[in-house]
């Protein structure tokens, strides 16, 4: 049965990340009907359990590329995956600015383009390393609990968000069409390795302004999320059968491959399942990679399944528990109040 894990999906253009996640959830529910709620919600009663799916960082509808979709209890790994560094490829069209900073928006400004695209190479250093970046107004960032893109579409006059720190480890121009022989537009292609929270739409805007013109993105593709590559992703999730989607789910333990692990015996696993904190001595039993700056480590049961994620800071402590208490084995063992 499919329960807890993750899939790598190559999101196509023109669909939202939410739609891809919901499609995966429906496929897995079709494959394994036991994941469906066992009962309907009674009026005023508790909500029945649901099979959850989520993603580790959204992509704009225009964008394509790697979307990490988490399933079941593995959705609890979201906080550890959303902050991973990412790699993007993008195309910036120069001479026109749009309100959304991409091709889905309305043109709000035009400016002459430089005679030579080499001017862009000359300004790249300004955007490498730790920089301050103003996110787009049309974004999922919230103000007073409401997404900015919803405020814009409702006709509100939305002020640009305040700049915030981001990091760009690599920024390269990979091609230029000056102009494109087919369309006449002036475009540059770029690739960037960057920290989580970096808006490539804002990077395209700022790069064009630094070169003395304006610009917006016409294409955006996510190539990497942490250790995961788009080359390993499902290329057509919308065309998958339910059993194919189920077979593509990777185990939750593989979601944090850069972290060390500790294998627990039955008593230790039971303690973790019921919320017990890891023992300090477990730090000496860690296997695999050395703990990274995040201090994360994985706790596995005897079958190699991921039970929980811990932090070393410096003593081990629980960060997330994936496996709940074991189910009762007999009617006599069952909790009568359950």
C-alpha positions as CSV (number, residue, x, y, z in Angstrom):
1,X,0.0,0.0,0.0
2,X,1.1,3.5,-0.7
3,X,1.2,5.8,2.3
4,X,4.2,7.9,3.2
5,X,6.8,9.1,0.7
6,X,7.5,11.5,-2.0
7,X,7.5,11.8,-5.8
8,X,9.7,13.9,-8.1
9,X,7.4,15.5,-10.8
10,X,8.4,17.6,-13.8
11,X,5.5,20.2,-13.7
12,X,4.3,21.3,-17.2
13,X,3.6,24.9,-18.0
14,X,0.1,26.3,-17.6
15,X,-1.0,24.4,-14.5
16,X,-0.6,25.3,-10.8
17,X,1.4,23.4,-8.3
18,X,-1.8,22.7,-6.3
19,X,-3.4,21.1,-9.3
20,X,-0.4,18.7,-9.7
21,X,-0.5,17.8,-6.0
22,X,-4.2,17.2,-6.1
23,X,-3.9,15.0,-9.2
24,X,-1.2,12.9,-7.4
25,X,-3.4,12.5,-4.4
26,X,-6.4,11.4,-6.4
27,X,-4.2,8.8,-8.3
28,X,-3.0,7.4,-5.0
29,X,-6.4,7.2,-3.5
30,X,-7.6,5.4,-6.6
31,X,-4.7,2.9,-6.3
32,X,-5.3,2.2,-2.6
33,X,-8.9,2.7,-1.5
34,X,-7.9,2.0,2.1
35,X,-6.5,5.6,2.2
36,X,-10.0,7.0,1.8
37,X,-11.7,8.3,5.0
38,X,-13.5,5.4,6.7
39,X,-16.5,7.6,7.6
40,X,-18.2,10.7,6.6
41,X,-18.1,13.8,8.8
42,X,-21.0,14.0,11.1
43,X,-22.6,17.4,11.6
44,X,-20.7,19.0,14.3
45,X,-18.4,16.0,14.7
46,X,-14.7,15.5,14.1
47,X,-13.3,15.7,10.6
48,X,-12.6,12.2,9.3
49,X,-8.9,11.4,8.5
50,X,-7.7,12.4,5.1
51,X,-4.8,11.3,2.9
52,X,-2.6,14.3,2.7
53,X,-0.3,15.4,-0.2
54,X,1.8,18.6,-0.4
55,X,4.7,20.1,-2.2
56,X,8.1,21.4,-1.0
57,X,8.0,24.8,-2.7
58,X,5.5,26.1,-5.3
59,X,6.2,26.9,-9.0
60,X,4.3,29.6,-10.9
61,X,1.8,28.4,-13.5
62,X,4.1,29.6,-16.2
63,X,7.1,27.7,-14.8
64,X,8.1,24.1,-15.5
65,X,10.4,21.7,-13.8
66,X,11.0,19.9,-10.5
67,X,8.2,19.8,-8.0
68,X,8.8,17.6,-4.9
69,X,5.4,16.1,-4.0
70,X,5.1,14.6,-0.5
71,X,2.5,12.0,0.4
72,X,0.9,10.8,3.6
73,X,2.8,11.4,6.8
74,X,5.9,12.4,4.7
75,X,4.2,15.8,4.3
76,X,5.6,16.4,7.8
77,X,9.0,16.6,6.1
78,X,8.0,19.8,4.3
79,X,9.8,22.2,6.7
80,X,13.1,20.4,6.0
81,X,12.7,20.4,2.2
82,X,11.3,23.8,1.4
83,X,14.4,25.5,2.6
84,X,16.8,23.6,0.2
85,X,18.9,25.5,-2.4
86,X,17.6,25.4,-5.9
87,X,18.8,25.7,-9.5
88,X,16.8,27.5,-12.2
89,X,17.1,28.2,-15.9
90,X,15.2,31.3,-17.2
91,X,14.7,33.5,-20.2
92,X,14.6,37.3,-19.8
93,X,13.0,39.3,-22.5
94,X,14.4,42.8,-22.5
95,X,12.8,46.1,-23.4
96,X,9.4,45.3,-21.8
97,X,8.3,45.2,-18.2
98,X,5.1,43.5,-16.9
99,X,3.2,43.9,-13.7
100,X,3.8,40.2,-12.7
101,X,7.4,40.2,-13.9
102,X,6.6,37.4,-16.3
103,X,4.8,36.7,-19.6
104,X,1.4,36.2,-17.8
105,X,1.3,39.9,-16.8
106,X,0.4,43.1,-18.6
107,X,3.1,45.3,-20.1
108,X,3.6,48.4,-17.9
109,X,6.8,49.9,-19.2
110,X,9.1,49.8,-22.3
111,X,12.7,50.9,-22.7
112,X,15.4,50.8,-25.3
113,X,17.8,47.8,-25.1
114,X,21.6,48.0,-25.0
115,X,23.4,47.6,-28.3
116,X,25.4,44.7,-27.1
117,X,24.2,42.0,-24.7
118,X,27.7,41.8,-23.2
119,X,26.6,44.6,-20.8
120,X,24.7,41.9,-18.9
121,X,27.9,40.0,-18.2
122,X,29.4,43.1,-16.8
123,X,26.7,43.5,-14.1
124,X,26.3,39.8,-13.0
125,X,28.7,40.3,-10.1
126,X,26.2,42.6,-8.5
127,X,23.8,39.7,-8.0
128,X,26.2,37.0,-6.9
129,X,26.6,36.2,-3.2
130,X,24.4,37.6,-0.4
131,X,22.1,40.3,-1.8
132,X,18.9,42.1,-0.9
133,X,15.9,41.4,-3.2
134,X,12.4,42.8,-3.4
135,X,9.9,40.0,-4.1
136,X,7.3,40.5,-6.9
137,X,4.0,42.2,-6.0
138,X,2.2,39.3,-7.7
139,X,3.3,36.5,-5.4
140,X,2.1,34.1,-2.8
141,X,3.6,36.3,0.0
142,X,0.9,37.3,2.4
143,X,0.0,40.7,3.9
144,X,-2.5,40.7,6.8
145,X,-3.2,37.1,6.0
146,X,-4.1,37.5,2.4
147,X,-1.8,36.6,-0.6
148,X,-0.5,39.6,-2.5
149,X,-1.5,38.2,-5.8
150,X,-5.1,38.0,-4.5
151,X,-5.0,41.6,-3.5
152,X,-3.7,42.6,-6.9
153,X,-6.4,40.7,-8.7
154,X,-9.0,42.3,-6.5
155,X,-7.9,45.7,-7.7
156,X,-6.1,46.8,-4.6
157,X,-3.1,49.2,-4.8
158,X,-0.4,46.9,-3.4
159,X,2.9,48.4,-2.3
160,X,6.1,46.4,-3.3
161,X,7.3,44.1,-0.6
162,X,10.3,45.2,1.4
163,X,13.7,43.8,0.2
164,X,14.9,40.7,2.0
165,X,18.2,38.8,2.0
166,X,18.7,35.9,-0.5
167,X,21.9,34.2,-1.7
168,X,22.9,33.4,-5.3
169,X,25.9,31.1,-5.5
170,X,26.1,30.9,-9.3
171,X,24.7,33.1,-12.0
172,X,25.6,32.7,-15.6
173,X,24.3,33.9,-19.0
174,X,24.1,30.8,-21.1
175,X,22.8,32.3,-24.4
176,X,21.5,35.5,-26.0
177,X,19.4,36.3,-29.0
178,X,20.1,40.0,-29.9
179,X,17.6,40.0,-31.5
180,X,15.9,36.7,-32.0
181,X,15.8,36.2,-35.8
182,X,12.2,34.8,-35.6
183,X,10.5,37.1,-33.2
184,X,12.7,40.2,-33.2
185,X,12.8,40.2,-29.4
186,X,16.0,40.7,-27.4
187,X,16.4,37.9,-24.9
188,X,19.0,36.3,-22.7
189,X,19.1,32.9,-21.1
190,X,20.5,32.5,-17.6
191,X,21.1,29.8,-15.0
192,X,21.2,30.4,-11.2
193,X,22.0,28.4,-8.1
194,X,20.3,30.2,-5.3
195,X,18.9,29.9,-1.8
196,X,15.3,29.1,-1.0
197,X,13.1,32.3,-1.2
198,X,14.9,33.7,-4.2
199,X,12.5,35.0,-6.9
200,X,14.0,34.5,-10.3
201,X,11.3,36.9,-11.7
202,X,12.8,39.6,-9.5
203,X,16.3,38.7,-10.6
204,X,15.3,39.1,-14.2
205,X,13.8,42.5,-13.5
206,X,16.8,43.7,-11.5
207,X,19.3,42.4,-14.0
208,X,17.6,44.2,-16.8
209,X,17.5,47.4,-14.8
210,X,21.2,47.1,-14.0
211,X,21.9,46.8,-17.7
212,X,20.0,50.0,-18.5
213,X,16.7,48.6,-19.7
214,X,13.6,46.8,-18.4
215,X,12.6,43.1,-18.7
216,X,10.5,40.2,-17.7
217,X,10.7,36.4,-17.7
218,X,9.2,34.5,-20.7
219,X,10.4,31.0,-19.4
220,X,11.3,29.6,-16.0
221,X,12.4,26.0,-15.3
222,X,13.5,24.5,-12.0
223,X,16.3,22.1,-12.5
224,X,17.2,21.1,-9.0
225,X,15.9,21.1,-5.4
226,X,18.7,20.2,-3.0
227,X,20.0,16.8,-4.0
228,X,17.1,16.1,-6.4
229,X,17.3,16.7,-10.1
230,X,14.5,17.2,-12.7
231,X,16.2,14.6,-14.9
232,X,15.0,12.0,-12.4
233,X,11.4,13.3,-12.3
234,X,8.2,12.0,-13.8
235,X,7.8,13.8,-17.1
236,X,4.0,13.4,-17.6
237,X,2.3,12.9,-14.3
238,X,-1.1,13.9,-15.8
239,X,-0.9,10.9,-18.1
240,X,0.0,8.3,-15.4
241,X,-2.2,5.4,-14.4
242,X,-2.8,5.0,-10.7
243,X,-0.5,2.0,-10.3
244,X,2.3,3.9,-12.1
245,X,2.0,6.8,-9.7
246,X,2.0,4.4,-6.7
247,X,5.2,2.7,-8.1
248,X,6.9,6.1,-8.4
249,X,6.5,7.0,-4.7
250,X,9.9,7.0,-3.1
251,X,10.2,6.0,0.6
252,X,10.2,8.8,3.1
253,X,13.7,7.8,4.3
254,X,15.1,8.8,1.0
255,X,13.8,12.4,1.3
256,X,16.8,13.5,3.5
257,X,19.8,11.7,2.0
258,X,22.3,14.2,3.2
259,X,21.5,13.5,6.9
260,X,23.0,10.8,9.1
261,X,20.8,8.1,10.5
262,X,20.4,6.0,13.6
263,X,18.8,2.5,13.6
264,X,16.5,1.9,16.6
265,X,15.5,-1.4,18.3
266,X,11.9,-2.2,19.0
267,X,11.8,-0.5,22.4
268,X,13.5,2.7,21.1
269,X,11.2,2.8,18.2
270,X,8.2,2.5,20.4
271,X,9.4,5.3,22.5
272,X,9.8,7.6,19.5
273,X,6.4,6.6,18.1
274,X,4.8,7.7,21.4
275,X,6.6,11.0,21.5
276,X,9.7,10.1,23.5
277,X,12.8,12.2,23.0
278,X,15.9,10.6,21.5
279,X,18.6,9.5,24.0
280,X,21.8,11.5,24.0
281,X,23.8,8.3,23.5
282,X,22.1,7.9,20.1
283,X,24.4,10.6,18.7
284,X,27.3,8.2,19.0
285,X,25.5,5.7,16.8
286,X,24.9,7.9,13.8
287,X,25.8,6.3,10.4
288,X,26.5,7.9,7.1
289,X,27.2,11.5,6.4
290,X,28.5,13.9,9.1
291,X,25.7,16.1,10.5
292,X,25.3,19.3,8.4
293,X,24.7,22.9,9.5
294,X,21.0,22.0,10.0
295,X,21.9,19.3,12.5
296,X,19.3,17.0,11.2
297,X,19.4,13.2,11.6
298,X,17.0,10.4,10.7
299,X,15.6,7.7,13.0
300,X,14.8,4.3,11.4
301,X,13.0,1.3,12.6
302,X,14.3,-2.3,12.2
303,X,12.7,-2.5,8.7
304,X,14.6,0.7,7.6
305,X,11.5,2.9,7.6
306,X,11.7,6.5,8.7
307,X,10.1,7.0,12.1
308,X,11.2,10.5,12.9
309,X,13.6,13.3,12.2
310,X,15.7,14.8,15.0
311,X,18.0,17.8,15.6
312,X,21.4,17.8,17.2
313,X,21.7,21.1,19.0
314,X,23.8,19.8,20.7
315,X,21.7,17.2,22.5
316,X,19.4,15.2,20.2
317,X,15.7,16.2,20.2
318,X,12.7,15.4,18.1
319,X,11.9,17.6,15.1
320,X,9.1,15.6,13.5
321,X,7.5,12.2,14.0
322,X,6.2,10.4,11.0
323,X,4.9,7.1,12.6
324,X,2.1,7.2,15.1
325,X,1.6,4.7,18.0
326,X,1.2,1.1,16.8
327,X,-2.3,-0.1,16.1
328,X,-3.9,-2.4,18.7
329,X,-3.4,-6.0,17.8
330,X,-6.6,-7.4,19.3
331,X,-10.0,-6.2,20.4
332,X,-8.8,-6.6,24.0
333,X,-5.9,-4.3,23.4
334,X,-8.0,-1.6,21.8
335,X,-8.6,1.7,23.7
336,X,-12.4,1.8,24.4
337,X,-12.3,5.6,24.2
338,X,-10.8,5.6,20.7
